[in-house]
Amino acid sequence: MTDREGIFAGKDPFAIARRWLAEAEGAEPNDPNAIALATVDPDGLPNVRMVLLKEIEDDAFVFYTNYDSAKGIELDSAGKAGFVMHWKSLRRQIRVRGEITREDGPQADAYYASRSLKSRLGAWASKQSRPLSSRATLVAEVAKVTAKHGTNPARPPFWGGYRLRPSHIEFWADGAFRLHDRFAWVRENSDEIWQVQRLNP
C-alpha cells in the first residue's frame, strides 16, 4: 500500500477519525464510540477507564462526566489527557493526546437534555467515584432527586463536558505478520499545521 492511501487517506485527521468511527458503527456489536481515557493523579499515577466519546468536532474530541469524579478532578488538575479507541472488528485503533478544557455551556446543556430521563436523574443521584454503602442507598437517592427535580431536571452544576484538543493523533491498522501500519499526526499548538509521519510497527 502506498503511504497514506486507502483508510489513511486525507488531509484532516478529524475527518479520518469520523470516517473510521462511522465504519465501526456498522461493525462493532457494542459501543463503537467507547474510549479508554487515561488521566494521572497528583502523584503521577495513571488512571484508565472506559468513557463514551460523544462528538468529534473540527479540532477536538468531546465527552461528558461528573466534574467531581476522580476523572473530573484529575482532568481539571492536569489539564491534559489521552485516550485510545480500539475496534476489534476493524482491527484498528486511534490514539489521542492533548490539552483538556471544560465544555460547560449550551452544548453541555443540549447533550444532557438529549439523555433519557433516568440517565439525567442518575447524574444528579450519583456521587461518582465516592464510596457507596449499598445499591439500595443509590436507589433511594434516585427516588429523592426524582421527587425534587421532577421530569425535566436541569443539568447538574457538577456534571458536564470535556473537550480534548489533541497535539498528537495516531492511526493504527493491523498488518500481516505484525507489520502494522501506523501514522502519527503531531503539532505543538492547535493553530499549527499537522506533521504526519509513518511509524515503525
C-alpha positions in Angstrom: 0.0 0.0 0.0 1.3 3.4 -0.9 1.7 5.6 2.1 -1.4 7.5 3.3 -3.8 5.9 0.8 -6.9 3.8 1.4 -8.1 4.0 5.0 -5.4 6.5 5.9 -6.1 9.0 3.1 -7.0 12.6 3.9 -5.6 15.9 5.0 -7.8 16.3 8.1 -7.2 13.8 11.0 -10.7 14.6 12.5 -12.3 13.7 9.2 -10.4 10.4 9.1 -11.4 9.7 12.7 -15.1 10.4 11.9 -14.9 8.1 8.9 -13.3 5.3 11.0 -15.9 5.7 13.7 -18.7 5.6 11.1 -17.3 2.3 9.8 -17.1 0.9 13.4 -20.7 1.8 14.0 -21.6 -0.7 11.3 -19.2 -3.4 12.6 -18.9 -3.2 16.4 -21.5 -5.1 18.4 -21.5 -2.6 21.3 -20.4 1.0 22.0 -18.3 1.7 18.9 -17.7 5.2 20.5 -16.1 3.8 23.6 -12.7 5.2 24.5 -10.2 4.2 27.2 -9.5 7.6 28.8 -6.2 8.0 30.7 -5.5 10.6 33.3 -3.0 11.0 36.1 -3.5 11.7 39.8 -1.4 14.3 41.7 1.3 11.7 42.4 1.6 10.9 38.6 -0.1 7.5 39.0 -2.2 6.7 35.9 -5.9 6.0 35.9 -7.7 4.5 32.9 -11.4 3.9 32.4 -13.9 3.5 29.6 -15.9 6.6 28.6 -18.2 7.2 25.7 -17.0 9.7 23.1 -19.9 11.9 22.1 -18.6 14.2 19.4 -15.7 14.6 17.0 -15.5 18.3 16.3 -13.4 20.1 13.7 -10.5 20.3 16.1 -11.4 18.4 19.3 -13.0 15.3 20.8 -15.8 15.8 23.4 -17.1 13.5 26.2 -19.1 14.1 29.4 -18.8 13.2 33.0 -19.2 14.2 36.6 -16.8 17.0 37.4 -16.4 15.8 41.0 -15.5 12.2 39.9 -11.9 11.0 40.1 -11.5 11.5 36.3 -13.0 15.1 36.5 -10.7 16.1 39.3 -7.7 14.7 37.5 -8.6 16.2 34.2 -9.0 19.7 35.8 -5.8 19.3 37.8 -3.5 18.2 34.9 -5.3 19.9 32.0 -4.1 17.1 29.8 -5.2 13.6 28.9 -5.0 10.8 26.4 -7.3 8.1 25.1 -7.4 5.2 22.7 -10.3 3.9 20.6 -10.0 0.3 19.7 -12.2 -1.7 17.3 -11.6 -5.4 17.3 -14.0 -5.8 14.4 -11.9 -3.5 12.1 -8.6 -4.3 13.7 -7.9 -0.6 14.0 -7.2 1.9 16.8 -6.8 5.7 17.2 -4.6 7.1 20.0 -5.0 10.8 21.0 -3.2 13.0 23.4 -3.7 16.7 24.2 -5.0 19.5 26.3 -8.3 19.4 28.2 -10.8 22.2 28.7 -14.4 22.0 30.1 -17.5 22.2 27.9 -19.8 23.8 30.5 -22.2 25.8 28.4 -25.2 25.4 26.0 -23.6 22.4 24.2 -23.4 20.5 27.5 -27.0 21.6 28.4 -28.2 20.3 25.0 -26.4 16.9 25.4 -27.7 16.5 28.9 -31.3 17.2 27.7 -30.9 14.6 25.0 -30.3 11.8 27.5 -33.0 9.6 28.9 -34.8 10.9 32.0 -33.4 8.0 34.1 -29.9 8.9 33.0 -30.4 12.6 33.8 -31.7 11.8 37.2 -28.9 9.3 37.7 -26.4 12.1 37.1 -28.0 14.0 40.0 -28.1 11.0 42.3 -24.6 9.6 41.8 -21.7 10.9 43.8 -19.4 9.4 41.2 -16.2 7.7 42.4 -17.0 8.2 46.1 -17.8 5.3 48.5 -21.4 3.9 48.4 -22.7 1.8 51.3 -25.2 -0.2 49.2 -27.1 -0.2 46.0 -30.3 0.4 48.0 -28.8 3.7 49.1 -28.3 4.8 45.5 -31.8 3.7 44.5 -33.1 5.8 47.4 -31.1 8.8 46.3 -32.6 8.4 42.8 -36.1 8.5 44.3 -35.1 11.6 46.3 -33.8 13.6 43.3 -36.8 12.5 41.2 -39.2 14.0 43.8 -37.1 17.1 43.9 -36.3 17.7 40.2 -39.3 16.1 38.5 -39.5 15.0 34.9 -37.4 17.8 33.4 -34.3 18.2 35.5 -31.7 20.9 34.7 -28.1 19.9 34.1 -26.4 19.5 37.5 -23.7 22.1 38.1 -21.2 19.3 38.8 -21.8 17.5 35.5 -20.8 18.5 32.0 -18.3 18.0 29.2 -14.7 18.0 28.5 -13.0 18.9 25.2 -9.7 17.3 24.3 -7.7 19.3 21.7 -5.0 17.0 20.5 -1.4 17.7 19.9 -0.9 14.0 18.8 -3.2 11.6 17.0 -2.1 8.2 15.8 -4.0 6.0 13.4 -3.1 2.3 13.6 -4.3 -0.6 11.5 -3.4 -4.3 11.8 -0.9 -5.7 9.3 0.2 -9.1 8.3 3.0 -10.7 10.4 2.7 -7.9 13.0 3.9 -5.4 10.4 1.2 -2.9 11.4 0.5 0.4 9.7 0.9 3.5 11.9 0.7 7.2 11.1 1.3 9.9 13.7 -0.1 13.4 13.2 1.7 15.8 15.5 1.6 19.5 16.2 2.7 21.7 19.1 -0.2 24.1 19.1 -3.8 24.0 17.7 -3.0 26.7 15.1 0.0 24.9 13.6 0.0 22.6 10.6 -0.1 18.9 11.3 3.1 17.0 10.6 2.4 13.4 9.5 4.9 10.6 9.8 4.8 6.9 9.3 5.9 4.9 12.4 7.5 1.5 12.7 5.0 -1.1 14.0 
